[in-house]
């Protein structure tokens, strides 16, 4: 069988994840262990690699029991309550909050404080329970309303002034549709452009990449919110798109002789994993 395999040059870790992993690895070079508050990246294979180096994943309850220790804050960010806990327990934080997320947190807090006098409502387009969204809701003392799309408009009080923000990794087109739907029902709406530029630019390039190949292998952890968005994007552009968590998920029956195969992934997918999938495709062909 003849196959042409190409890795998408725009796929792989976003800058925020690269920074967090680099800081974790730097610390572990000099120490046997590092605690991370939550998964540093939504990718089970990359987590296994880091755990082998000494990374230990804790939830907020476990962190609450720590004193005089070091904890990494991942790129997704944390609410103010986490920083208050760290101060109370004398925890040293390696704060890897993505600069884009950090700027968004500050903006949400600023607008929330400003809108208190007019009983304004903060709306966040995102996934309820997602780490980044929890951090954003925390900037409003828990008073923001989280919606996942236009089918949840009934969660919004349209009698109040509205400020709309988005989780940084959401689909720009879905955000635009939500903003338009809210504007159609309220004349007092502020819409903030808060989707990460690096993530947003991937949407257009990924559609082009998916359309330029006969088969797409999308590599990502199933728990990745960004992975779900980008997989759906690929699938809409190319019906022969398959989701893999790792190379062992691949099935050679997906391919036909002469296929052009594109390998791509989420912002939480490491480059080494994309290469691993490519090797898994080409190795059987080399044996033929």
N, C-alpha and C positions, 0 to 999 in steps of 0.2 A: 504494500500500500504506500502511495506517495502522499505525504502531507507537508504543508508549509506552516510552520509554527512561529508566531510572533508574540512577544510580551509587550503589553501596553506600557510605553515609557512614562505615562502620567500616573500609573497606578502605584500603590505602595503607601507607606506611612506618610501621614501629613506631618508638617513641621513640628506641631505640638507634641505628637506622639514620639517622633524622633528625639526631641529634646528630653522628654521624660525618661525614655529608655536609656539614653546616654548618661543622664545623671544617676539613674539607678545602677547602671553598670560601673560607673566611676566610683560610687560609694562602695559597691560590693568588691571592688578590687582591693580595698583596704580593710574591709570588715567581713565577718562571716555571715551576717544577717542584716536584712533591711525589711521593715514592715511597710506595706503599701495599703493605704485605705481604699479598698476596692480594687478591682482588676485594673492594672496599669494600661492594658489594652484588651479589647474584646476579641481575642484570638487565642484559642486553647493551646496551640502548638508553641506560639511565642511565649505564652505564660509558662509552659512547661520548661522551656529553655531558660527563662529567668529564674524560675524556682530552683532549678539545678544549681544556679549560682548563689542561692541563698535568699531570694525574695520570698517573703511570706505575706499572703493576702489576708487582711483582716477586715471585718465589718465595723461599723461605728460602735457597736456594743463592746467588741473586743478592744478597740482603741481606748474606750472609756476606762478600761481597767489598767491601762498602761500608765506608768509614771517615770519621769526622767529617762526617756528613751527617744529614739528617732523614728519619724514616720514620714513617708513620702505622700504628698498630695498629687494625684495624677492630673493629666491635662484637662480632664473634664471640669475640674474646679470643685469647690465645696461651699456650703452656706456659711454665714458668719458664726453660727453656733459651733461649728467645728474648730474655728480659730479660738473661740472662747474656751472650749474644752482643752485645747492644746496649752493655752496659757495657764489654766487652772492646774493641769497635771504636769506642768514643766516639761512639755514635749518639744523637742526640736523638730521643726518641719522643713523638709526638703520640698519646697513649694514649686511644683511643675505645672501649675495652671497655665494653660495655653494663653499667650498674650491677647489673642482675639477674644477668648472667653472672658478673660479678666476685664478687658475693656467693656464688654457687654454687661458684665455684672455691675460695673460702676455706673453705666448708663441707666440700667434698670433701677438701681438704687436712687440715682439722681432724679429720674422722672417720677418715681414713686413718691419721693418726699415732696416734689413740686405739686403733684396732683392731689395730695391729701386735702388741701383746702377746698377743692372743687369736687370732692368725692369721686375722683377719677378711678377708672378700673384698668389694671395692667393685665393684658392678655398675652400669653406666651404660646406660640405655635410650636408644639413639640410632643415628645413621648412622655406621658405621665410615668413618674418613677425613674426616668433616666437620670444618671448622675449629674449631667450638665443642667438639666431642667430643675433638679432639686436645688442646685446651687443658685439658679436664677430666682426661683420662688423664695428662697431664703433672703434675698435682697429686699423682698417686700413684706418681711415678717410673716410669710405664709399666706399673704392675701391675694396673690396673683391667681388668675384663672388659666388653666392649661387646656388647650384644645388641640385635637389631632387633625382637624380638617373642617371643611364646610358643613359636614353632617352634624357638627356639635355647636352650631350657632346658638342653640337654645341655652347654652351654659353662660351666655354673655348677657349682661344687663345693658340694653341699648338706651336706657334713659340716662345713663351716666357718660361723661367724657371717657374716651377709650385711647389707650396707648398700646400699640401692637408691636411685639418683638418675636423673633424666631430663634429657636435652637440653631446653633451655627452650622449644623450638618444636614439641615432639611433641604428638600427639593425646592429650588427657586420658583419653579412654575406653580407648585402647590401653594407656596406662600403667597404668590401674586394673586392666585385665585381666591385664597382666603381673604386677603386684604380687600379685593374688589367686592366680595360678598358682604363684608362688614361695612364698607363704604356705602353700599346700596341701602343699608338699613340705619345708618347714622351719619349725621353731618359733622360730628365732633370726633374725628378720628385722627390720630397721629400714627403713621406707619414708619417704623425704623428699619433701615436696611442692615440686618445683622447676620446674614448668612456669610460664612467664611468665604473670601474671594478664591482661595485655593480650592476649596470644595466646590464652589459654584462653577468654576472654570472647567472642572472635570466632567460636569454633566454634558456639555456640548461636545467635548472631545471624546467622551466615552460613547456617545451615540454614534459619532462618526466612525469610531474604532469598531463598534459592533456591526455597523452596516457594511464595513469594508472586509468582513470575514464571513465565511460560510458557517462556521461554528464558533461559539464563544464559551470559554470555560471561566466562570466567575469564581474566584477563590476568596473565601471569607468565613469567619466564625458565624454561626447561626444567630448568636446573641448580639451581633453588631447592628445597631440601628442604621448607621450609614450604609452597611452592607446590604440591608433589605432595600433601601432606597435605590442604590446603584444597580443591584441585581434586577429590580423591576424595570429600571430604565433600559438596561441591556436587553431584557426579555421583550420589551415593547418594540425595540429597534430590530431585534433578531430573534425570531421564535426558537431557533436552535441554540438557545443559551442554557447552560447547565451550571448548577451551583455545586461547588466542591468545598468541603472544609479542609481536606488535605488530598494529596496525590492518590492515596489508596481508594478514594471515592470514584476515581475515573473508570469509565467503561469504554473500551475500544470500539464497541458496537455503535457508539455515537458518531463515528467518523466514516466517511466514504472516501474512496480513492480520489485523490486530487483536491481534497478539502483544504481550505485556508483556515487555520485554527488560530484564534486570538485568545490570549491568556491575560486576564485582568483581575483587579481586586478592589477592596475597600480601602479606606484610609487607615484601617487597622490591620492590613495585610502586609507582612514583611516581604521585601524583595526576594529573599532567599526562598520563600515559599512559592513564589511565582516561578522561579527558576526550577524548583523541585518538580512542579507540575509539568513544566516544559520537558524536563528530562524524562519524566515518566511516560510522556507521549513518544518521544523520539527514541528511547532505549529499545523498545520492541521492534521498531522499524530498522534499527541498526543491526539487529540480530537476523533479520530476514535475508 
